[in-house]
Amino acid sequence: MLFLENGGGKSVLLKLIFSVMLPGHRNTLGGASSGVLRKFLLADDCGHVALEWQHTQTGECVVVGKVSEWRGRQVSNDPRKFAEAWYSFRPGPGLGLDNLPVAEATSVRPPAEGVSGASGRRRTMKGFRDALTEAGKAYPHLEVYFEEIHDRWNEHLTELGLDPELFRYQREMNADEGEAAGLFAVKKDSDFTDLLLRAVTDTRDTDGLADLVHGFGNKLGRRAELMAERDFTAGSVDLLTKIVEASGTRSRLREVHAGAERRTRSLARRLSARATEERGRAADLAQRVTGAAHEVTAADSARSRSAAVSAELAYRHASLALTVADKAAAAQRRELLEARTLHAAWQAAENVLRHRAAADRSARVAAAILEAERDAAPALAARATAATDLVRALHTAAAQGEGAANEEEERSAVLQETGEAAHRAATAAATAAQRARSEAEHLRARLAEVQQETAEAVRAGWLDDSAPDADPARAALAAADAEKVAVAAWHESREAARTASDAARQATAAESRAELTAARAADAADAAEAAHDAEERAAASLAASPRLAALLGLPSASP
């Protein structure tokens, strides 16, 4: 029961409920204002009314509903352009009252708590029916049913356990929005008879005829009563004949339909039982598959352990074989080393013999060298004496040259005052100085040749016993000749110094020439000292050489 103020919507709610449970405009609450339901929809709308009923004893639920829209998407006063269809299903996994596919984005799945399943673009009546049909195919337990004919829908409601007659009583009790007692308030016996007949008689077959008769009566009301009765009777006979024929045809069709429904339900029960049996078999097969998987896992583990054991045995066998092979290889290497040593010894035997023969020849050569050195000892002594005399003579000549140069310097200091008077003789003095310079250069070149000859004699002439014409006495004579040449050069330089002294008395240029001559004499002395030093170094190097000392028979220097 609803307690609302007037205008709160009680009558509208009842009209919506009765439009599902009592289809047809005659059963609409309010009668004359039945077209108000069509006013609820706009041209592009698709209206939905859904009711969910629950059995008080078994707790089973069933959803019944109505979907309607304007044909051609245009609002019209013609009720035939207002399309209606009724449906029912048993809610469960996949579809329920909360997730009806009224929109394209609606998913056929259990919705979240408090969240509507409708979102996206709204479906048309055909789209809604297709969505329910697909859900029924995907989930057979839903038992989706669609109907567009009023009588068949009433029969389906009766099969579902929802008696439309009860709702008809409710409609009549709320026809004038009064109390329920108004239904039984009759004024005369005919009214009570009509109420009793309506209660015990099914008026569904005559509702259409009553409407038609009522319409014709209104049209013929202006004609005479007999004419109206005759026409009405004739028309009624024809129509009733057709109604009887249509009723027979409908009864046969109902029987065929009921048989088909019984066979369908029987098939559905068999299919459900078969599905249950198949699910049991599937569960059994799943258990077997699980057991087989465990057995395969155990076999894999055993195979892995066997493979590991085999690998370990192969590894140990290979290790032992490798150890044996290493020992064999070591023994072979030792044999190879011994063979190579023996082969090398045999190869070295010939070299040892050749070495011993060479050592014997070296001993004989050393003895011959010692004998030659003993024979050349007097010549070497004479060479050393001649070299010492040469050096001493060179030192003496240098000292005398220095004394003469000093004397000439003193004289040039005295004659410097008279140098300006002898300027005329400068040319002759310069010529003489040039001549003296040339002679001095000649002496220097000769001295260099002497030094070269002495060095060559030291390197090759006296020590090499392979030359057949080597004569140490001749080398000593050559050294004496070189000393004589040096003495002669010193005398020539002395004469040149004297000549320069005479020319210096005549001019200052003579003094310069004397100084130059003295300098050259000093150079000659330096050269002689250098030659002497070279001789000494050569002698020292010869004495320091162990092989030469051994060849000459000299005592070896202590380290």
C-alpha positions as CSV (number, residue, x, y, z in Angstrom):
1,M,0.0,0.0,0.0
2,L,1.2,3.5,-0.9
3,F,0.4,6.5,1.3
4,L,1.0,9.6,-0.8
5,E,-0.8,12.9,-1.3
6,N,-2.9,13.5,-4.3
7,G,-0.7,14.0,-7.4
8,G,2.1,12.0,-5.8
9,G,2.1,9.4,-8.6
10,K,0.2,6.4,-7.1
11,S,-2.2,6.1,-10.1
12,V,0.7,6.4,-12.6
13,L,2.6,3.6,-10.8
14,L,-0.4,1.4,-10.9
15,K,-0.9,2.1,-14.6
16,L,2.6,1.0,-15.3
17,I,2.2,-2.2,-13.3
18,F,-1.2,-3.0,-14.9
19,S,0.3,-2.3,-18.4
20,V,2.6,-5.3,-17.8
21,M,0.2,-7.6,-15.9
22,L,-3.0,-6.6,-17.7
23,P,-2.1,-5.7,-21.3
24,G,-4.7,-3.8,-23.4
25,H,-6.2,-0.4,-23.2
26,R,-9.5,-1.8,-21.7
27,N,-7.6,-3.0,-18.7
28,T,-5.7,0.2,-18.1
29,L,-6.5,2.0,-14.9
30,G,-8.8,4.9,-15.6
31,G,-10.3,3.6,-18.8
32,A,-11.0,6.9,-20.6
33,S,-7.5,8.2,-19.8
34,S,-5.7,5.1,-21.0
35,G,-3.7,7.0,-23.7
36,V,-1.7,8.7,-20.9
37,L,0.9,5.8,-21.2
38,R,1.7,6.8,-24.7
39,K,2.3,10.4,-23.5
40,F,5.2,9.1,-21.4
41,L,7.3,8.4,-24.6
42,L,8.9,10.9,-27.0
43,A,9.5,10.2,-30.6
44,D,13.1,8.9,-30.1
45,D,12.5,7.2,-26.7
46,C,12.2,3.5,-25.9
47,G,10.2,2.9,-22.8
48,H,10.8,0.1,-20.3
49,V,8.7,-1.2,-17.4
50,A,10.2,-4.1,-15.5
51,L,8.9,-6.0,-12.4
52,E,10.6,-8.6,-10.3
53,W,8.5,-11.2,-8.5
54,Q,9.7,-13.7,-5.8
55,H,7.9,-16.9,-4.8
56,T,7.1,-16.8,-1.1
57,Q,7.7,-20.5,-0.6
58,T,10.5,-21.5,-3.0
59,G,12.3,-18.1,-3.2
60,E,12.6,-18.3,-7.0
61,C,12.6,-14.9,-8.8
62,V,11.1,-14.0,-12.2
63,V,11.4,-10.7,-14.0
64,V,8.5,-9.6,-16.3
65,G,8.6,-6.4,-18.3
66,K,7.3,-4.3,-21.1
67,V,9.2,-2.4,-23.8
68,S,7.5,0.1,-26.1
69,E,8.4,2.7,-28.7
70,W,6.8,4.7,-31.6
71,R,7.0,3.2,-35.0
72,G,8.9,5.3,-37.5
73,R,10.1,7.5,-34.6
74,Q,7.1,9.7,-34.9
75,V,4.4,10.5,-32.3
76,S,0.9,9.8,-33.5
77,N,-2.7,9.7,-32.1
78,D,-3.2,6.3,-33.8
79,P,-2.7,3.6,-31.1
80,R,-1.7,1.1,-33.8
81,K,1.6,3.0,-34.4
82,F,2.5,2.5,-30.7
83,A,4.6,-0.8,-30.7
84,E,4.6,-2.9,-27.5
85,A,6.2,-6.2,-26.5
86,W,6.4,-8.2,-23.3
87,Y,9.2,-10.4,-22.0
88,S,10.1,-12.5,-19.0
89,F,13.2,-14.3,-17.7
90,R,14.6,-15.8,-14.5
91,P,17.4,-13.7,-13.2
92,G,20.7,-15.3,-12.5
93,P,24.4,-15.1,-13.5
94,G,24.6,-13.1,-16.7
95,L,21.4,-11.1,-16.5
96,G,19.2,-9.5,-13.8
97,L,17.0,-6.6,-13.1
98,D,19.9,-4.4,-12.3
99,N,21.8,-4.9,-15.6
100,L,19.1,-4.9,-18.3
101,P,20.7,-4.2,-21.7
102,V,18.8,-0.9,-22.2
103,A,21.9,0.7,-23.5
104,E,24.6,-0.5,-26.0
105,A,27.4,-0.3,-23.4
106,T,25.5,-2.5,-20.9
107,S,27.4,-5.7,-20.3
108,V,25.6,-8.9,-19.6
109,R,27.4,-9.7,-16.3
110,P,26.7,-9.2,-12.5
111,P,26.8,-5.4,-11.9
112,A,28.8,-3.8,-9.0
113,E,26.9,-3.0,-5.9
114,G,25.1,0.3,-6.3
115,V,26.2,0.8,-9.9
116,S,23.7,0.8,-12.8
117,G,24.5,-1.3,-15.8
118,A,23.0,1.2,-18.3
119,S,25.5,3.5,-20.0
120,G,26.2,4.7,-23.5
121,R,23.7,5.1,-26.3
122,R,20.2,3.7,-25.6
123,R,19.0,0.7,-27.5
124,T,16.0,0.5,-29.7
125,M,13.2,-2.0,-29.1
126,K,14.7,-4.4,-31.7
127,G,18.2,-3.9,-30.2
128,F,16.9,-4.6,-26.7
129,R,15.1,-7.8,-27.9
130,D,18.3,-9.0,-29.8
131,A,20.4,-8.4,-26.7
132,L,18.0,-10.4,-24.5
133,T,17.9,-13.2,-27.1
134,E,21.7,-13.4,-27.2
135,A,21.8,-13.5,-23.4
136,G,19.3,-16.3,-23.5
137,K,21.4,-18.3,-25.9
138,A,24.6,-17.7,-23.8
139,Y,22.8,-18.5,-20.6
140,P,20.1,-21.1,-21.1
141,H,19.0,-21.0,-17.5
142,L,17.6,-17.5,-18.0
143,E,14.6,-18.9,-19.9
144,V,14.1,-15.7,-21.9
145,Y,10.6,-15.3,-23.4
146,F,9.2,-12.6,-25.7
147,E,5.5,-12.0,-26.7
148,E,3.6,-9.3,-28.6
149,I,0.0,-10.8,-28.4
150,H,-2.1,-9.9,-25.3
151,D,-3.8,-13.3,-24.9
152,R,-0.6,-15.3,-25.2
153,W,1.1,-13.0,-22.7
154,N,-1.7,-13.6,-20.2
155,E,-1.4,-17.3,-20.7
156,H,2.4,-17.1,-20.2
157,L,1.8,-15.1,-17.0
158,T,-0.5,-17.8,-15.8
159,E,2.2,-20.5,-16.5
160,L,4.7,-18.5,-14.5
161,G,2.3,-18.5,-11.5
162,L,1.2,-14.8,-11.9
163,D,-2.6,-14.8,-12.1
164,P,-3.7,-11.7,-14.2
165,E,-7.3,-12.1,-12.7
166,L,-6.0,-10.9,-9.4
167,F,-4.6,-7.7,-11.0
168,R,-8.0,-7.2,-12.8
169,Y,-9.7,-7.2,-9.4
170,Q,-7.1,-4.6,-8.2
171,R,-7.8,-2.5,-11.3
172,E,-11.5,-2.6,-10.7
173,M,-11.1,-1.7,-7.1
174,N,-8.9,1.3,-8.1
175,A,-10.9,2.3,-11.1
176,D,-12.2,5.5,-9.4
177,E,-9.4,5.7,-6.9
178,G,-11.8,4.9,-4.1
179,E,-12.0,2.2,-1.5
180,A,-12.1,-1.5,-2.2
181,A,-15.6,-1.8,-0.8
182,G,-16.9,0.2,-3.7
183,L,-16.4,-2.9,-5.9
184,F,-19.2,-4.6,-4.1
185,A,-21.5,-1.7,-3.8
186,V,-24.4,-2.6,-6.2
187,K,-27.6,-0.8,-6.7
188,K,-29.7,-3.5,-8.3
189,D,-29.8,-7.2,-8.9
190,S,-28.5,-6.9,-12.5
191,D,-25.3,-5.2,-11.3
192,F,-24.6,-8.0,-8.8
193,T,-25.3,-10.6,-11.6
194,D,-22.9,-8.8,-13.9
195,L,-20.2,-8.7,-11.1
196,L,-20.7,-12.4,-10.5
197,L,-20.6,-13.3,-14.2
198,R,-17.4,-11.3,-14.6
199,A,-15.9,-13.1,-11.7
200,V,-16.6,-16.6,-12.9
201,T,-16.5,-16.1,-16.6
202,D,-13.4,-15.6,-18.8
203,T,-14.2,-12.4,-20.7
204,R,-11.0,-12.4,-22.7
205,D,-12.8,-14.0,-25.8
206,T,-15.6,-11.5,-25.8
207,D,-13.8,-8.3,-24.9
208,G,-13.0,-7.5,-28.6
209,L,-16.5,-8.3,-29.6
210,A,-18.0,-6.1,-26.9
211,D,-15.8,-3.3,-28.0
212,L,-16.9,-3.7,-31.6
213,V,-20.6,-4.0,-30.6
214,H,-20.3,-0.9,-28.4
215,G,-18.9,1.0,-31.3
216,F,-21.6,0.0,-33.8
217,G,-24.3,0.7,-31.2
218,N,-23.0,4.2,-30.9
219,K,-23.1,4.7,-34.6
220,L,-26.6,3.2,-35.1
221,G,-28.2,4.9,-32.1
222,R,-29.8,7.6,-34.4
223,R,-31.6,5.1,-36.5
224,A,-34.8,3.4,-35.8
225,E,-34.7,0.8,-33.0
226,L,-35.9,-2.1,-35.2
227,M,-33.5,-1.3,-38.0
228,A,-30.7,-1.1,-35.5
229,E,-31.7,-4.3,-33.9
230,R,-32.0,-6.1,-37.2
231,D,-28.7,-4.9,-38.5
232,F,-27.0,-5.6,-35.2
233,T,-28.4,-9.1,-35.1
234,A,-27.3,-9.9,-38.7
235,G,-23.9,-8.5,-38.1
236,S,-23.6,-10.2,-34.8
237,V,-24.4,-13.6,-36.4
238,D,-21.7,-13.2,-39.0
239,L,-19.2,-12.0,-36.6
240,L,-20.0,-14.7,-34.0
241,T,-19.6,-17.3,-36.7
242,K,-16.2,-16.0,-37.5
243,I,-15.4,-15.8,-33.9
244,V,-16.4,-19.4,-33.4
245,E,-14.2,-20.5,-36.3
246,A,-11.3,-18.4,-35.0
247,S,-11.8,-19.8,-31.6
248,G,-11.6,-23.3,-32.9
249,T,-8.5,-22.5,-34.9
250,R,-7.0,-20.8,-31.9
251,S,-7.7,-23.8,-29.7
252,R,-6.0,-26.2,-32.2
253,L,-3.1,-23.8,-32.4
254,R,-2.9,-23.7,-28.6
255,E,-2.8,-27.4,-28.4
256,V,0.0,-27.6,-31.0
257,H,1.8,-24.8,-29.2
258,A,1.3,-26.5,-25.8
259,G,2.6,-29.8,-27.2
260,A,5.6,-28.0,-28.7
261,E,6.3,-26.3,-25.4
262,R,6.0,-29.6,-23.5
263,R,8.5,-31.2,-25.9
264,T,10.8,-28.2,-25.7
265,R,10.7,-28.3,-21.9
266,S,11.3,-32.1,-21.9
267,L,14.3,-31.5,-24.2
268,A,15.5,-28.7,-22.0
269,R,15.3,-31.0,-19.0
270,R,17.2,-33.8,-20.8
271,L,19.8,-31.3,-22.0
272,S,20.2,-30.0,-18.5
273,A,20.6,-33.5,-17.2
274,R,23.1,-34.3,-20.0
275,A,25.0,-31.1,-19.2
276,T,25.2,-32.1,-15.5
277,E,26.5,-35.5,-16.5
278,E,29.0,-34.0,-18.9
279,R,30.2,-31.6,-16.2
280,G,30.7,-34.6,-13.9
281,R,32.7,-36.4,-16.7
282,A,34.7,-33.2,-17.3
283,A,35.5,-33.0,-13.6
284,D,36.6,-36.7,-13.6
285,L,38.7,-36.1,-16.7
286,A,40.2,-33.0,-15.1
287,Q,41.2,-35.1,-12.0
288,R,42.7,-37.7,-14.3
289,V,44.6,-35.0,-16.2
290,T,45.9,-33.6,-12.9
291,G,47.0,-37.1,-11.8
292,A,48.7,-37.6,-15.1
293,A,50.4,-34.3,-14.8
294,H,51.7,-35.3,-11.3
295,E,53.0,-38.6,-12.7
296,V,54.7,-36.7,-15.6
297,T,56.3,-34.4,-13.1
298,A,57.5,-37.3,-11.0
299,A,58.8,-39.0,-14.2
300,D,60.6,-35.8,-15.2
301,S,62.2,-35.5,-11.8
302,A,63.3,-39.2,-11.9
303,R,64.7,-38.6,-15.5
304,S,66.5,-35.5,-14.3
305,R,68.1,-37.5,-11.4
306,S,69.0,-40.3,-13.7
307,A,70.5,-37.8,-16.2
308,A,72.5,-36.2,-13.4
309,V,73.8,-39.6,-12.2
310,S,74.7,-40.6,-15.7
311,A,76.5,-37.2,-16.2
312,E,78.4,-37.7,-12.9
313,L,79.4,-41.2,-13.9
314,A,80.5,-40.0,-17.3
315,Y,82.4,-37.2,-15.7
316,R,84.2,-39.5,-13.3
317,H,85.0,-41.9,-16.1
318,A,86.4,-39.1,-18.2
319,S,88.4,-37.8,-15.2
320,L,90.0,-41.2,-14.7
321,A,90.7,-41.6,-18.4
322,L,92.2,-38.1,-18.4
323,T,94.4,-39.0,-15.4
324,V,95.6,-42.2,-17.2
325,A,96.2,-40.2,-20.4
326,D,98.2,-37.6,-18.4
327,K,100.4,-40.2,-16.9
328,A,101.0,-41.8,-20.3
329,A,101.7,-38.5,-21.8
330,A,104.2,-37.7,-19.0
331,A,106.0,-41.0,-19.5
332,Q,106.1,-40.3,-23.3
333,R,107.5,-36.8,-22.7
334,R,110.2,-38.3,-20.4
335,E,111.1,-40.8,-23.1
336,L,111.1,-38.0,-25.7
337,L,113.3,-35.8,-23.5
338,E,115.8,-38.7,-23.0
339,A,115.8,-39.4,-26.8
340,R,116.4,-35.7,-27.5
341,T,119.2,-35.6,-25.0
342,L,120.9,-38.7,-26.5
343,H,120.5,-37.2,-30.0
344,A,121.9,-33.9,-28.9
345,A,124.9,-35.7,-27.3
346,W,125.6,-37.5,-30.5
347,Q,125.3,-34.3,-32.5
348,A,127.7,-32.5,-30.1
349,A,130.4,-35.1,-30.3
350,E,131.6,-33.9,-33.7
351,N,131.7,-30.3,-32.4
352,V,133.7,-31.3,-29.4
353,L,136.2,-33.1,-31.6
354,R,136.5,-30.0,-33.9
355,H,136.9,-27.8,-30.8
356,R,139.7,-30.0,-29.5
357,A,141.5,-29.9,-32.9
358,A,141.1,-26.1,-32.9
359,A,142.5,-25.8,-29.4
360,D,145.6,-27.8,-30.5
361,R,146.1,-25.5,-33.5
362,S,145.7,-22.4,-31.2
363,A,148.4,-23.8,-28.9
364,R,150.8,-24.3,-31.8
365,V,150.1,-20.8,-33.1
366,A,150.6,-19.3,-29.7
367,A,154.0,-21.0,-29.4
368,A,155.0,-19.7,-32.8
369,I,153.9,-16.2,-31.8
370,L,156.0,-16.3,-28.6
371,E,159.0,-17.4,-30.6
372,A,158.5,-14.5,-33.1
373,E,158.1,-12.0,-30.2
374,R,161.3,-13.1,-28.7
375,D,163.0,-12.6,-32.0
376,A,161.5,-9.1,-32.4
377,A,162.4,-7.9,-28.9
378,P,165.7,-6.1,-29.9
379,A,163.9,-4.2,-32.7
380,L,161.1,-3.1,-30.3
381,A,163.7,-1.9,-27.8
382,A,165.5,0.1,-30.5
383,R,162.1,1.6,-31.6
384,A,161.4,2.7,-28.0
385,T,164.8,4.3,-27.7
386,A,164.5,6.1,-31.0
387,A,161.1,7.5,-30.0
388,T,162.4,8.7,-26.7
389,D,165.4,10.5,-28.4
390,L,163.0,12.0,-30.9
391,V,160.8,13.4,-28.2
392,R,163.7,14.7,-26.3
393,A,165.1,16.5,-29.4
394,L,161.7,18.0,-30.1
395,H,161.5,19.3,-26.5
396,T,165.0,20.8,-26.8
397,A,164.1,22.5,-30.2
398,A,160.9,23.9,-28.7
399,A,162.8,25.4,-25.7
400,Q,165.4,26.9,-28.0
401,G,162.7,28.3,-30.2
402,E,161.0,29.9,-27.2
403,G,164.3,31.4,-26.1
404,A,164.9,32.8,-29.6
405,A,161.3,34.2,-29.7
406,N,161.9,35.9,-26.3
407,E,165.1,37.5,-27.6
408,E,163.4,38.6,-30.7
409,E,160.6,40.1,-28.7
410,E,163.1,42.1,-26.7
411,R,164.9,43.2,-29.9
412,S,161.6,44.1,-31.5
413,A,160.8,46.3,-28.6
414,V,164.0,48.2,-29.2
415,L,163.5,48.4,-32.9
416,Q,159.9,49.5,-32.7
417,E,160.9,53.1,-32.5
418,T,162.8,52.8,-35.8
419,G,159.9,50.9,-37.5
420,E,158.4,54.0,-39.1
421,A,161.7,54.7,-41.0
422,A,161.7,51.2,-42.5
423,H,158.2,51.4,-44.0
424,R,159.6,51.3,-47.5
425,A,161.0,47.9,-46.9
426,A,157.6,46.6,-45.8
427,T,156.8,45.1,-49.1
428,A,160.0,43.1,-49.3
429,A,159.6,42.0,-45.7
430,A,156.0,41.0,-46.4
431,T,157.2,38.9,-49.3
432,A,159.8,37.3,-47.1
433,A,157.2,36.7,-44.4
434,Q,155.0,35.0,-47.0
435,R,157.8,32.8,-48.0
436,A,158.6,31.9,-44.4
437,R,154.9,31.2,-43.9
438,S,154.9,28.8,-46.8
439,E,158.0,27.1,-45.5
440,A,156.4,26.7,-42.1
441,E,153.3,25.2,-43.6
442,H,155.5,22.8,-45.6
443,L,157.2,21.8,-42.3
444,R,153.8,21.3,-40.6
445,A,152.7,19.1,-43.5
446,R,155.9,17.1,-43.3
447,L,155.5,16.7,-39.5
448,A,152.0,15.4,-40.1
449,E,153.2,12.9,-42.6
450,V,155.8,11.8,-40.1
451,Q,153.1,11.3,-37.5
452,Q,151.0,9.3,-39.9
453,E,153.9,7.1,-40.9
454,T,154.7,6.5,-37.2
455,A,151.0,5.5,-36.5
456,E,150.9,3.2,-39.5
457,A,154.1,1.6,-38.3
458,V,152.7,1.0,-34.9
459,R,149.4,-0.4,-36.1
460,A,150.6,-2.8,-38.9
461,G,154.3,-2.8,-39.4
462,W,155.8,-4.0,-36.1
463,L,153.2,-6.3,-34.6
464,D,151.8,-8.2,-37.6
465,D,153.9,-11.4,-38.1
466,S,151.8,-12.6,-41.1
467,A,153.6,-10.3,-43.5
468,P,156.8,-12.0,-44.9
469,D,158.7,-8.8,-45.3
470,A,158.1,-7.3,-41.9
471,D,161.4,-5.9,-40.5
472,P,161.6,-4.1,-37.1
473,A,165.0,-2.7,-37.9
474,R,163.7,-0.9,-41.0
475,A,160.9,0.6,-38.9
476,A,163.5,1.9,-36.4
477,L,165.5,3.5,-39.3
478,A,162.3,5.1,-40.6
479,A,161.7,6.6,-37.2
480,A,165.3,7.9,-37.2
481,D,164.8,9.5,-40.6
482,A,161.6,11.1,-39.3
483,E,163.6,12.5,-36.4
484,K,166.2,13.9,-38.8
485,V,163.6,15.6,-40.9
486,A,162.1,17.1,-37.7
487,V,165.6,18.4,-36.7
488,A,166.1,19.8,-40.2
489,A,162.7,21.5,-40.0
490,W,163.7,23.0,-36.7
491,H,166.9,24.4,-38.2
492,E,165.0,25.8,-41.1
493,S,162.6,27.5,-38.7
494,R,165.6,28.8,-36.8
495,E,167.0,30.3,-40.0
496,A,163.6,31.7,-40.8
497,A,163.5,33.3,-37.3
498,R,167.0,34.8,-37.9
499,T,165.9,36.2,-41.2
500,A,162.9,37.6,-39.6
501,S,165.1,39.2,-37.0
502,D,167.1,40.9,-39.7
503,A,164.0,42.1,-41.4
504,A,162.5,43.4,-38.2
505,R,165.4,45.8,-37.8
506,Q,164.2,47.4,-41.0
507,A,160.4,47.7,-40.4
508,T,157.6,47.1,-38.0
509,A,156.4,44.4,-40.4
510,A,159.6,42.4,-39.7
511,E,158.5,42.4,-36.1
512,S,155.2,40.9,-37.0
513,R,156.9,38.3,-39.1
514,A,159.2,37.4,-36.3
515,E,156.2,37.1,-33.9
516,L,154.5,34.9,-36.5
517,T,157.6,32.7,-36.9
518,A,157.8,32.4,-33.1
519,A,154.2,31.4,-32.9
520,R,154.6,28.8,-35.6
521,A,157.7,27.5,-33.8
522,A,155.6,27.1,-30.7
523,D,153.0,25.3,-32.8
524,A,155.7,23.0,-34.0
525,A,156.7,22.3,-30.5
526,D,153.1,21.7,-29.5
527,A,152.8,19.3,-32.5
528,A,155.9,17.5,-31.4
529,E,154.5,17.2,-27.8
530,A,151.3,15.9,-29.3
531,A,153.2,13.4,-31.3
532,H,155.1,12.3,-28.2
533,D,151.8,12.1,-26.3
534,A,150.3,10.0,-29.1
535,E,153.3,7.7,-29.0
536,E,153.0,7.3,-25.2
537,R,149.3,6.6,-25.5
538,A,149.9,4.1,-28.2
539,A,152.6,2.4,-26.1
540,A,150.3,2.4,-23.1
541,S,147.4,0.9,-25.1
542,L,149.7,-1.7,-26.4
543,A,150.9,-2.5,-22.9
544,A,147.4,-2.6,-21.6
545,S,146.2,-5.1,-24.2
546,P,146.5,-8.6,-22.5
547,R,146.9,-10.4,-25.9
548,L,149.7,-8.0,-27.1
549,A,151.4,-8.2,-23.7
550,A,151.2,-12.0,-24.0
551,L,152.6,-11.8,-27.6
552,L,155.4,-9.4,-26.6
553,G,156.2,-11.4,-23.4
554,L,155.6,-8.4,-21.1
555,P,154.7,-8.9,-17.5
556,S,150.9,-8.5,-17.0
557,A,149.7,-5.5,-15.0
558,S,148.3,-6.2,-11.6
559,P,144.6,-5.2,-11.2
